[in-house]
Structure formats: structure tokens, C-alpha cells
Amino acid sequence: MDTYSKRKSVKTTSGINIVAGVWLIAAPFVLAFTESTDALWNHIVVGLIVLILAAIRVNQPANSAWMSWVNVVLGIWLVVAPFLIGFEETPLWNSVISGIVVVVMGAWSASTSPATGRPHAPA
């Protein structure tokens, strides 16, 4: 894959994670689970971090691959948190499905990162 294609892939996958982050922030209000404070704050805090990291990735695709790996970890947290914390059905499924999206897009973004252009040290 050439550098242009890699940059485009990072921007697309990170763009999807921006949407996922916005959705995670909005979901407690849209799906009406604001009474469940653990689910509410988990969605808002994780959504905000995913959103910020993905937005940085869109603007700096060559120098920020580690941010996509952080989003992978956050996505895994979204999948397991409902079972550890004890979310009700609606926030549980929203968290699991959103988490899968964040994991897949984060891993794809990280794995297709363009080279930074810095030369490698001799072995």
C-alpha cells in the first residue's frame, strides 16, 4: 500500500472513530439511560477520549499511530465494562457494539499508518 493510500485509510478509519466517539457521548441522552450514572459517565468519558484521539489521528496520520492503539484498548474496555460494572440492557448493547467498532477501526488505523519519514537506525 502506498503512502497516499495509507493516509487515506487512517483518515477514514479514524473518521469513523470520531463518529463513534460522538455517538458514545450522545447515546445516554438519545437512548435514555441517563439514570444509569455508571453507564452514562463511562460512555461520556470514553467517548470523549476516543473522539479526541481519532481527531488528532485524522490531522497527523504519520506521527500518532500509538493513539489508535489506545483507542483499541478503549474499545476493549467498552466491550467488557458492561459486564464488570453491571450495565442494564440498552447501555450494555450500545457499549459492546460501539466497542467493537472502536476496536476494529483503531486496529485498522494503527496497522495502516504511513511511515513517519524518519530513517531507521542501522541494525
C-alpha positions as CSV (number, residue, x, y, z in Angstrom):
1,M,0.0,0.0,0.0
2,D,1.5,3.4,-1.0
3,T,1.7,6.3,1.4
4,Y,-1.3,8.1,0.0
5,S,-3.5,5.0,0.4
6,K,-2.2,4.6,4.0
7,R,-3.0,8.2,4.9
8,K,-6.5,7.9,3.3
9,S,-7.1,4.6,5.3
10,V,-6.0,6.2,8.5
11,K,-8.2,9.3,7.9
12,T,-11.2,7.1,7.0
13,T,-10.9,4.7,9.9
14,S,-10.2,7.5,12.4
15,G,-13.0,9.5,11.0
16,I,-15.3,6.6,11.8
17,N,-14.0,6.6,15.3
18,I,-14.7,10.3,15.5
19,V,-18.4,9.4,14.8
20,A,-18.2,6.6,17.3
21,G,-16.9,9.0,19.9
22,V,-19.7,11.5,19.2
23,W,-22.2,8.7,19.4
24,L,-20.9,7.4,22.7
25,I,-21.3,10.9,24.2
26,A,-24.8,11.3,22.8
27,A,-26.1,7.8,23.3
28,P,-27.1,8.1,27.0
29,F,-29.3,11.0,26.0
30,V,-30.6,9.6,22.8
31,L,-31.2,6.1,24.2
32,A,-32.5,7.5,27.5
33,F,-30.1,5.8,30.0
34,T,-29.0,8.9,31.9
35,E,-30.4,7.5,35.1
36,S,-27.7,4.8,35.0
37,T,-24.8,7.0,36.1
38,D,-22.1,4.4,35.7
39,A,-23.1,3.8,32.1
40,L,-23.7,7.5,31.5
41,W,-20.2,8.6,32.6
42,N,-18.4,5.6,31.1
43,H,-19.9,6.4,27.7
44,I,-19.2,10.2,28.0
45,V,-15.6,9.9,29.3
46,V,-14.6,7.1,26.9
47,G,-16.4,8.7,24.0
48,L,-14.6,12.0,24.6
49,I,-11.2,10.3,24.7
50,V,-11.9,8.2,21.5
51,L,-13.1,11.4,19.8
52,I,-10.0,13.5,20.7
53,L,-7.5,10.7,19.8
54,A,-9.2,10.0,16.5
55,A,-9.4,13.7,15.6
56,I,-5.7,14.0,16.2
57,R,-5.1,10.9,14.0
58,V,-7.0,12.4,11.2
59,N,-4.8,15.5,11.3
60,Q,-1.5,13.8,12.0
61,P,-1.7,10.3,10.4
62,A,2.0,9.7,10.2
63,N,3.1,10.6,13.8
64,S,0.3,9.3,16.0
65,A,-0.2,5.6,15.4
66,W,0.0,4.9,19.2
67,M,-3.2,6.9,19.6
68,S,-5.1,4.3,17.5
69,W,-3.7,1.6,19.8
70,V,-5.0,3.5,22.8
71,N,-8.4,3.5,21.0
72,V,-8.2,-0.2,20.6
73,V,-7.7,-0.6,24.4
74,L,-10.6,1.8,25.0
75,G,-12.8,-0.3,22.6
76,I,-11.9,-3.4,24.5
77,W,-12.9,-1.6,27.7
78,L,-16.2,-0.7,26.1
79,V,-16.9,-4.4,25.4
80,V,-16.0,-5.7,28.9
81,A,-17.1,-2.7,31.1
82,P,-20.9,-3.5,31.0
83,F,-20.2,-6.9,32.4
84,L,-17.8,-5.7,35.1
85,I,-19.8,-2.7,36.1
86,G,-23.3,-4.2,35.5
87,F,-25.0,-2.0,32.9
88,E,-28.6,-2.5,32.0
89,E,-29.6,-4.0,28.6
90,T,-29.7,-0.8,26.5
91,P,-26.4,0.7,27.6
92,L,-24.8,-2.8,27.6
93,W,-25.5,-3.5,24.0
94,N,-24.6,0.1,23.0
95,S,-21.3,-0.2,24.7
96,V,-20.5,-3.7,23.3
97,I,-21.4,-2.7,19.7
98,S,-19.6,0.7,19.9
99,G,-16.6,-1.0,21.5
100,I,-16.3,-3.5,18.6
101,V,-16.4,-0.6,16.1
102,V,-13.7,1.3,18.0
103,V,-11.5,-1.8,18.3
104,V,-11.8,-2.6,14.6
105,M,-11.3,0.9,13.3
106,G,-8.5,1.6,15.8
107,A,-6.6,-1.5,14.9
108,W,-7.1,-0.9,11.2
109,S,-5.9,2.7,11.5
110,A,-2.9,1.7,13.5
111,S,-1.9,-1.1,11.2
112,T,-2.0,1.1,8.1
113,S,-0.2,4.1,9.5
114,P,2.1,5.8,6.9
115,A,5.8,5.9,7.7
116,T,7.0,8.9,9.6
117,G,9.7,9.5,7.0
118,R,12.5,9.2,9.6
119,P,15.3,6.9,8.7
120,H,15.7,3.7,10.7
121,A,18.9,3.1,12.7
122,P,21.2,0.5,11.3
123,A,20.8,-2.9,12.9
